[in-house]
Amino acid sequence: MITEKKTVKFRLGRNIRRLRELHDKSLEVLSDDLGISVSGLHSYESGRTEPDGNMLIKLSKFFRIAIDALLKCDLHKTPPGKLIKLESNRLVFPIMVDKDEHDLIEIVPIRASAGYLNGYSDPEYISELQRMSLPFMPVGKHRAFPIKGDSMPPLKEGSWVVGKYLERLESIRDGRTYILLTKNDGLVYKRVVNNLKKDRSLELHSDNKVYHPYKVRVDEVLEVWEFTCAINTAEYKEDELNVGSIMGMLKSLKVEIGRIKK
């Protein structure tokens, strides 16, 4: 019987080799960069031995990929050039594609959106999200989020906003809309004013003027997704606003929808 520990060790070894190949490094060159023997590195890649904590940290810093991604993600399923490396070194985002190389959009379900704050950096949580593809999407990492409340008309609660992952907060442009994940408020969809140069904050505005603008500090912001498109589901009843209804609507538009199988 294959134990979970052996599975993790085997996956980690495959991931180390995958990253080495993506960086076009030989065993000899990478072992020299890491300060270990060639045989030691080969032992990691083959799954015979497992790197200790210090070596995991060194691998994480060298490849700019989080340790949890090294341990839990299967990087062989991610095509070359489809890895987004984050400055914070928190997590590598694989841009998933279908068999025709179309980028896939991950869907955060309405019922699961409350748990996104805890699961956004967990590869296992993200891997369980359903995915769809839209033919007009620009290149990049996209995710679909459910709208809650009435702060951003004409979008109503139950509609969906598709956002493109923004790697740098400095890229935020005044007056545009973004989905933000913050430590205190979780997921919010707002119009943003970039005050980074002024006081290292973002000013969030609702299109519904009943709600007053407020500021969030940069250190409170965990993720930012730039608005790409919206999916209006106002014709559905509240109990019908789920992934299934979204898929049915998109199928009527001849949009290919699928789920990545492990």
C-alpha positions as CSV (number, residue, x, y, z in Angstrom):
1,M,0.0,0.0,0.0
2,I,1.3,3.5,-0.9
3,T,1.2,5.7,2.1
4,E,0.5,9.4,2.0
5,K,4.1,10.2,3.1
6,K,5.5,8.2,0.1
7,T,3.1,10.0,-2.2
8,V,4.2,13.4,-1.0
9,K,7.9,12.4,-1.3
10,F,7.4,11.1,-4.8
11,R,5.4,14.2,-5.9
12,L,8.0,16.5,-4.3
13,G,10.8,14.7,-6.2
14,R,8.9,15.1,-9.5
15,N,8.3,18.8,-8.8
16,I,12.0,19.5,-8.1
17,R,12.9,17.8,-11.3
18,R,10.2,19.7,-13.2
19,L,11.3,23.1,-11.8
20,R,15.0,22.2,-12.7
21,E,14.0,21.4,-16.3
22,L,11.8,24.6,-16.6
23,H,14.9,26.6,-15.5
24,D,17.0,24.6,-18.0
25,K,19.5,23.5,-15.3
26,S,21.5,20.3,-15.2
27,L,21.8,18.2,-12.1
28,E,25.4,19.4,-11.8
29,V,24.5,23.1,-12.1
30,L,21.5,23.0,-9.7
31,S,23.3,20.9,-7.1
32,D,26.1,23.5,-7.1
33,D,23.6,26.3,-6.8
34,L,22.0,24.6,-3.8
35,G,25.2,23.6,-2.2
36,I,24.6,19.8,-2.2
37,S,26.0,16.8,-4.1
38,V,24.7,15.6,-7.4
39,S,23.8,12.3,-5.9
40,G,21.9,14.0,-3.1
41,L,19.9,16.1,-5.6
42,H,19.2,13.0,-7.7
43,S,18.0,11.2,-4.6
44,Y,15.5,13.9,-4.0
45,E,14.2,13.8,-7.6
46,S,13.9,10.1,-7.6
47,G,11.9,10.1,-4.3
48,R,14.4,8.0,-2.4
49,T,15.1,10.7,0.2
50,E,13.2,13.8,1.2
51,P,14.8,17.2,1.7
52,D,14.9,18.5,5.3
53,G,13.3,21.7,6.4
54,N,16.4,23.9,5.6
55,M,16.6,22.4,2.1
56,L,12.9,22.9,1.5
57,I,13.3,26.6,2.4
58,K,16.3,26.9,0.1
59,L,14.4,25.3,-2.8
60,S,11.4,27.5,-2.1
61,K,13.6,30.7,-2.2
62,F,15.6,29.5,-5.2
63,F,12.6,28.7,-7.4
64,R,10.3,31.4,-5.8
65,I,7.6,28.9,-5.1
66,A,5.9,28.3,-1.7
67,I,6.7,25.1,0.2
68,D,3.1,24.0,0.2
69,A,3.0,24.2,-3.6
70,L,6.2,22.1,-3.8
71,L,4.6,19.5,-1.5
72,K,0.9,19.5,-2.8
73,C,0.8,20.6,-6.4
74,D,1.6,18.4,-9.4
75,L,3.7,20.8,-11.5
76,H,3.8,18.3,-14.3
77,K,0.2,19.1,-15.1
78,T,1.2,22.8,-15.7
79,P,2.5,23.6,-19.2
80,P,5.8,25.6,-19.4
81,G,5.2,29.3,-19.2
82,K,1.9,28.8,-17.3
83,L,3.4,29.5,-13.8
84,I,2.8,32.8,-12.1
85,K,5.4,33.4,-9.4
86,L,4.5,35.8,-6.7
87,E,6.7,38.4,-5.1
88,S,5.6,37.3,-1.6
89,N,6.8,33.8,-2.4
90,R,3.4,32.6,-0.9
91,L,2.2,30.4,-3.7
92,V,2.8,29.6,-7.4
93,F,-0.4,29.9,-9.4
94,P,-0.6,27.4,-12.2
95,I,-2.6,28.6,-15.2
96,M,-4.7,25.6,-16.0
97,V,-5.6,24.8,-19.6
98,D,-7.8,22.3,-21.4
99,K,-6.8,19.9,-24.1
100,D,-6.9,22.6,-26.7
101,E,-4.6,24.9,-24.6
102,H,-7.4,27.3,-23.7
103,D,-6.9,28.9,-20.3
104,L,-9.5,27.7,-17.7
105,I,-11.3,29.9,-15.2
106,E,-11.7,28.7,-11.7
107,I,-15.1,29.2,-10.1
108,V,-15.5,30.1,-6.5
109,P,-19.0,28.8,-5.5
110,I,-21.4,31.0,-3.6
111,R,-21.5,28.7,-0.7
112,A,-17.7,28.3,-0.6
113,S,-16.9,32.0,-1.0
114,A,-17.0,32.6,2.8
115,G,-14.2,30.0,3.2
116,Y,-12.0,31.6,0.5
117,L,-10.1,33.7,3.0
118,N,-8.9,30.5,4.7
119,G,-8.5,28.4,1.5
120,Y,-7.1,30.9,-1.1
121,S,-3.5,29.8,-0.4
122,D,-4.3,26.1,0.0
123,P,-3.5,24.1,-3.3
124,E,-6.0,21.4,-2.3
125,Y,-8.8,23.9,-1.8
126,I,-8.1,25.5,-5.2
127,S,-7.7,22.2,-6.9
128,E,-11.3,21.3,-5.9
129,L,-12.8,24.3,-7.6
130,Q,-14.7,23.7,-10.8
131,R,-13.4,25.3,-14.0
132,M,-14.8,26.7,-17.2
133,S,-13.3,28.3,-20.4
134,L,-14.6,31.3,-22.3
135,P,-13.4,31.9,-25.9
136,F,-12.8,35.6,-25.5
137,M,-10.7,35.7,-22.4
138,P,-7.3,37.4,-22.5
139,V,-4.1,35.5,-21.5
140,G,-3.6,35.2,-17.8
141,K,-4.8,33.6,-14.6
142,H,-8.6,34.1,-14.1
143,R,-11.0,33.3,-11.4
144,A,-14.8,33.8,-11.1
145,F,-16.3,35.2,-7.9
146,P,-19.9,35.6,-6.8
147,I,-21.3,39.0,-6.1
148,K,-22.9,39.7,-2.7
149,G,-25.1,42.6,-1.7
150,D,-26.1,45.7,-3.7
151,S,-23.1,47.9,-3.5
152,M,-22.0,47.6,-7.2
153,P,-25.1,48.0,-9.4
154,P,-26.2,47.0,-12.0
155,L,-24.7,43.7,-10.7
156,K,-27.0,42.0,-8.3
157,E,-26.4,39.4,-5.6
158,G,-25.8,36.0,-7.3
159,S,-24.1,37.5,-10.4
160,W,-20.5,36.6,-11.1
161,V,-17.4,38.7,-11.8
162,V,-14.5,37.2,-13.6
163,G,-11.1,38.7,-12.7
164,K,-7.5,38.4,-13.9
165,Y,-4.9,38.0,-11.2
166,L,-2.9,41.1,-10.7
167,E,0.7,40.5,-9.7
168,R,1.6,44.0,-8.6
169,L,-0.5,46.4,-6.6
170,E,1.3,49.2,-8.4
171,S,-0.6,48.2,-11.6
172,I,-4.0,49.2,-10.1
173,R,-5.5,52.0,-12.1
174,D,-7.7,54.7,-10.5
175,G,-11.4,54.3,-11.2
176,R,-11.3,50.7,-12.4
177,T,-13.0,47.8,-10.6
178,Y,-11.2,45.0,-8.9
179,I,-12.0,42.0,-6.7
180,L,-9.9,42.2,-3.5
181,L,-9.2,39.7,-0.8
182,T,-8.5,41.5,2.5
183,K,-7.7,40.1,5.9
184,N,-10.6,41.9,7.6
185,D,-13.4,41.9,5.0
186,G,-12.6,38.8,2.9
187,L,-13.8,39.1,-0.7
188,V,-15.0,42.5,-1.9
189,Y,-15.7,43.9,-5.4
190,K,-15.1,47.7,-5.5
191,R,-13.9,50.6,-7.6
192,V,-10.4,51.5,-6.5
193,V,-8.3,54.6,-6.1
194,N,-4.6,53.8,-5.8
195,N,-3.0,55.8,-2.9
196,L,0.1,53.6,-2.7
197,K,2.5,56.5,-3.3
198,K,0.6,58.8,-0.9
199,D,0.0,56.6,2.2
200,R,0.4,53.0,1.1
201,S,-3.4,52.4,1.0
202,L,-6.2,51.6,-1.5
203,E,-9.4,53.6,-1.4
204,L,-12.4,51.4,-2.1
205,H,-15.6,52.9,-3.6
206,S,-19.1,51.4,-4.2
207,D,-21.1,52.4,-7.2
208,N,-24.1,52.5,-4.9
209,K,-23.6,55.9,-3.2
210,V,-25.4,54.7,-0.1
211,Y,-22.1,53.0,0.9
212,H,-19.3,55.3,1.9
213,P,-15.7,54.9,0.6
214,Y,-13.1,53.4,2.9
215,K,-9.4,52.7,2.9
216,V,-7.4,49.5,3.3
217,R,-3.7,49.4,4.1
218,V,-1.5,47.5,1.7
219,D,-0.5,45.0,4.4
220,E,-4.2,44.0,4.7
221,V,-4.5,43.1,1.0
222,L,-3.9,39.4,0.2
223,E,-5.0,39.2,-3.5
224,V,-6.2,41.5,-6.2
225,W,-8.1,40.4,-9.4
226,E,-8.7,42.9,-12.2
227,F,-12.2,43.0,-13.6
228,T,-12.5,41.2,-17.0
229,C,-16.2,40.5,-17.4
230,A,-19.4,39.9,-15.5
231,I,-22.0,37.2,-15.8
232,N,-25.4,38.5,-14.9
233,T,-27.8,35.8,-13.5
234,A,-30.6,38.1,-12.4
235,E,-33.1,35.8,-14.3
236,Y,-32.4,33.0,-11.8
237,K,-34.0,32.5,-8.5
238,E,-31.8,32.7,-5.4
239,D,-31.9,28.9,-4.8
240,E,-30.8,28.4,-8.5
241,L,-27.7,30.6,-8.2
242,N,-25.1,27.9,-8.2
243,V,-22.3,26.6,-10.5
244,G,-24.8,24.3,-12.3
245,S,-27.0,27.2,-13.3
246,I,-24.0,29.2,-14.5
247,M,-22.9,26.3,-16.6
248,G,-26.3,25.8,-18.1
249,M,-26.4,29.5,-19.1
250,L,-23.0,29.4,-20.6
251,K,-23.7,26.2,-22.5
252,S,-26.5,28.0,-24.2
253,L,-23.9,30.4,-25.5
254,K,-21.8,27.5,-26.8
255,V,-19.1,28.0,-24.1
256,E,-17.1,25.0,-23.4
257,I,-17.2,24.0,-19.7
258,G,-15.2,21.3,-18.1
259,R,-13.6,20.0,-15.0
260,I,-9.9,19.2,-14.7
261,K,-9.5,15.6,-13.5
262,K,-6.7,14.7,-11.2
